[in-house]
Amino acid sequence: MYRILLSVEDEREYQKLGSWIHEECKESCKLVDNENDIHIAIIEVNKWHDWVKIHRFRKRNKDCRIIPLLDASLLHTSPLAIEFKLTYLLVKSVKQRVFLRTLKRAIDEIETEINRFTESDELFHSIVVDSGVGGNSLPFKESFLRRLLSGDVKTEEELLQSRFFLPGEAVPNVVLFIQGFVRCPAKRREEGWQAPVVIQESFKKQLEGHQLTFLSYRKHLLMLLQVQPEYGSMKHWKEGEARILETIESLGNQYGIQLYIGVGSVYREPLLLHHSYKEACKARRTSPYERLKLRYFEEITKDMQIQKCTEYISRFCTEDLSIKQVANQINLSVPYFSRIFKQETGRNFVEYVTFVRMQRAVWLLRHTDHTVEAIAEELGYNTPNYFSGTFKKYVGLSPRDYRATEEVIFV
């Protein structure tokens, strides 16, 4: 006999659902009034705080199947069902056949200990899973994540259906954009390892126990993470940050792999994850506020005037830029501009311009056959030696040594 807790404040709704259970499942189910040894809990969600109650209830009753009964006015909160890894979801006023089918599926799940999900007839009445589809779901998972990152997933219904492709996993809520190179390609070939494999295995080992997914995307690697609700940003998750930095350092010391990572914002609404991807890309390309190897989108200035100046610097970095010339773009005095520029970017004007030029130099060295002398001249340096010294200071290698490295390509 399965013990069912019906936590519904609306008396009419309670009587209706209770009568359905009694009529159709009286041989196998029994309604109870307390949490002791219950198998299934149907919990009403009429306000945001009810999700908190469900979260706490789940901690107290880990083996209980929870079925939220969601008020239609709170449909926009339904992604929380995914974040809490709940298998089912019903919406008021639920039809009898949908309710009973969901309940019976939950009972089947208990009996078989196999995660099964129902295919909904109506929006948000249940989460879709086709239990008859077998084989490897990885291609479907990657396809879904690519659509999510490109902004092609538009509705909560598609998110609920994704539970088939992400069995037992929460949808990621932050994107890390990874690029890098191998310092000594000859040594890598001699030892017979592949950089993409080594990188992914290292992060998996270091972040064991945490939800993460890797996705190759336009030659680069994306690491999609599920950051716990108590952290509003990756910056606030100090343990995770420390583990990532430790992995970067370990890969550099052991394999000569140099990584650079841009980190997007954390989005609790999965439909907005594509913003985190764009932000991670931007963070990767932007001058670091604190460290070169790990850059956060949150560190990029939001000041519109300073943004106008950084865009101007990017366009004209190969010219002989002066701080007065850039300050004039927003009609500020040089002393005041200099102070707020460093405050917003973490770098003084000369350092920032130099970083932008070095980014351009890296691209030219990797993607053209221009000589070091020609690149130095193109970037406005009078002597190749001065350019080379500046490049080594920022990149850690001379321009010629950098050109001899091997870009890590993720395919």
Order of alpha helices (4+ residues) and beta strands (2+ residues): beta-alpha-beta-beta-alpha-beta-alpha-beta-alpha-alpha-alpha-beta-alpha-alpha-beta-beta-alpha-beta-alpha-beta-alpha-alpha-alpha-alpha-alpha-alpha-alpha-beta
